[in-house]
Amino acid sequence: MVGALELSRATLRKMHQNLGWAVGYNVIAFPLAAGVFSPFTLSPEIAALAMSGSSALVAINALMLKRARLAGIRQPGEATKIVAAKG
């Protein structure tokens, strides 16, 4: 039960990180591609490449959840402890 709660909290943190990254990218890249900052523009081709890079970073960040050390969750390769019941 404790492991499931920690995993859900870690997942929510990753979701917030990914949402922050996506919003940050969109706030900066879309106005640049639209020409809002006139001397500084971003060609549509470069904007499309940057969007693909943004998607890749979000996916990599989500995969980093596998490396999280969470109490109550056994990591792959760890030995399982068998406790003999008394009585």
C-alpha positions as YAML, in Angstrom:
chain: A
units: angstrom
residues:
- id: 1
  name: MET
  ca: [0.00, 0.00, 0.00]
- id: 2
  name: VAL
  ca: [2.78, 2.44, 0.94]
- id: 3
  name: GLY
  ca: [4.63, 1.59, -2.26]
- id: 4
  name: ALA
  ca: [1.57, 2.30, -4.39]
- id: 5
  name: LEU
  ca: [1.12, 5.73, -2.77]
- id: 6
  name: GLU
  ca: [4.77, 6.64, -3.31]
- id: 7
  name: LEU
  ca: [4.64, 5.47, -6.91]
- id: 8
  name: SER
  ca: [1.50, 7.53, -7.55]
- id: 9
  name: ARG
  ca: [3.12, 10.63, -6.02]
- id: 10
  name: ALA
  ca: [6.27, 10.14, -8.11]
- id: 11
  name: THR
  ca: [4.11, 9.71, -11.22]
- id: 12
  name: LEU
  ca: [2.23, 12.92, -10.44]
- id: 13
  name: ARG
  ca: [5.54, 14.77, -10.02]
- id: 14
  name: LYS
  ca: [6.67, 13.52, -13.44]
- id: 15
  name: MET
  ca: [3.36, 14.60, -14.96]
- id: 16
  name: HIS
  ca: [3.83, 18.11, -13.53]
- id: 17
  name: GLN
  ca: [7.41, 18.24, -14.85]
- id: 18
  name: ASN
  ca: [6.29, 17.16, -18.31]
- id: 19
  name: LEU
  ca: [3.41, 19.63, -18.31]
- id: 20
  name: GLY
  ca: [5.77, 22.42, -17.27]
- id: 21
  name: TRP
  ca: [8.20, 21.53, -20.03]
- id: 22
  name: ALA
  ca: [5.45, 21.42, -22.68]
- id: 23
  name: VAL
  ca: [3.90, 24.72, -21.57]
- id: 24
  name: GLY
  ca: [7.32, 26.39, -21.43]
- id: 25
  name: TYR
  ca: [8.12, 25.20, -24.94]
- id: 26
  name: ASN
  ca: [4.78, 26.37, -26.32]
- id: 27
  name: VAL
  ca: [5.01, 29.79, -24.65]
- id: 28
  name: ILE
  ca: [8.42, 30.41, -26.24]
- id: 29
  name: ALA
  ca: [8.45, 28.53, -29.55]
- id: 30
  name: PHE
  ca: [5.01, 29.35, -30.93]
- id: 31
  name: PRO
  ca: [5.38, 33.15, -30.75]
- id: 32
  name: LEU
  ca: [8.86, 32.83, -32.25]
- id: 33
  name: ALA
  ca: [7.52, 30.73, -35.13]
- id: 34
  name: ALA
  ca: [4.59, 33.11, -35.64]
- id: 35
  name: GLY
  ca: [6.94, 36.10, -35.87]
- id: 36
  name: VAL
  ca: [5.64, 37.91, -32.78]
- id: 37
  name: PHE
  ca: [9.19, 38.91, -31.84]
- id: 38
  name: SER
  ca: [9.89, 40.36, -35.27]
- id: 39
  name: PRO
  ca: [13.69, 40.37, -35.48]
- id: 40
  name: PHE
  ca: [13.84, 36.97, -33.79]
- id: 41
  name: THR
  ca: [11.91, 34.41, -35.79]
- id: 42
  name: LEU
  ca: [11.92, 30.66, -35.97]
- id: 43
  name: SER
  ca: [11.35, 28.93, -39.29]
- id: 44
  name: PRO
  ca: [8.48, 26.43, -39.35]
- id: 45
  name: GLU
  ca: [10.93, 23.62, -40.12]
- id: 46
  name: ILE
  ca: [13.04, 24.37, -37.05]
- id: 47
  name: ALA
  ca: [9.89, 24.78, -34.94]
- id: 48
  name: ALA
  ca: [8.71, 21.33, -36.07]
- id: 49
  name: LEU
  ca: [12.09, 19.82, -35.17]
- id: 50
  name: ALA
  ca: [11.98, 21.55, -31.80]
- id: 51
  name: MET
  ca: [8.49, 20.16, -31.19]
- id: 52
  name: SER
  ca: [9.75, 16.65, -31.94]
- id: 53
  name: GLY
  ca: [12.65, 17.26, -29.55]
- id: 54
  name: SER
  ca: [10.21, 18.46, -26.91]
- id: 55
  name: SER
  ca: [8.16, 15.30, -27.29]
- id: 56
  name: ALA
  ca: [11.29, 13.18, -26.99]
- id: 57
  name: LEU
  ca: [12.35, 14.99, -23.82]
- id: 58
  name: VAL
  ca: [8.93, 14.47, -22.27]
- id: 59
  name: ALA
  ca: [9.11, 10.74, -23.09]
- id: 60
  name: ILE
  ca: [12.65, 10.46, -21.68]
- id: 61
  name: ASN
  ca: [11.57, 12.28, -18.52]
- id: 62
  name: ALA
  ca: [8.69, 9.85, -18.10]
- id: 63
  name: LEU
  ca: [11.06, 6.90, -18.54]
- id: 64
  name: MET
  ca: [13.25, 8.30, -15.74]
- id: 65
  name: LEU
  ca: [10.46, 7.27, -13.36]
- id: 66
  name: LYS
  ca: [11.78, 3.72, -13.70]
- id: 67
  name: ARG
  ca: [15.00, 4.83, -11.95]
- id: 68
  name: ALA
  ca: [13.24, 6.38, -8.96]
- id: 69
  name: ARG
  ca: [14.06, 4.76, -5.63]
- id: 70
  name: LEU
  ca: [10.78, 4.45, -3.80]
- id: 71
  name: ALA
  ca: [10.31, 2.98, -0.34]
- id: 72
  name: GLY
  ca: [8.00, 0.02, -0.42]
- id: 73
  name: ILE
  ca: [8.71, -0.77, -4.07]
- id: 74
  name: ARG
  ca: [11.18, -3.58, -4.76]
- id: 75
  name: GLN
  ca: [13.68, -2.76, -7.50]
- id: 76
  name: PRO
  ca: [14.40, -5.34, -10.22]
- id: 77
  name: GLY
  ca: [17.24, -7.63, -9.21]
- id: 78
  name: GLU
  ca: [16.77, -7.15, -5.48]
- id: 79
  name: ALA
  ca: [16.51, -10.28, -3.42]
- id: 80
  name: THR
  ca: [13.12, -10.95, -1.89]
- id: 81
  name: LYS
  ca: [13.21, -11.26, 1.86]
- id: 82
  name: ILE
  ca: [11.34, -14.24, 3.19]
- id: 83
  name: VAL
  ca: [10.35, -13.89, 6.81]
- id: 84
  name: ALA
  ca: [9.38, -17.06, 8.63]
- id: 85
  name: ALA
  ca: [6.18, -16.73, 10.62]
- id: 86
  name: LYS
  ca: [6.52, -17.41, 14.33]
- id: 87
  name: GLY
  ca: [4.11, -19.63, 16.02]
...
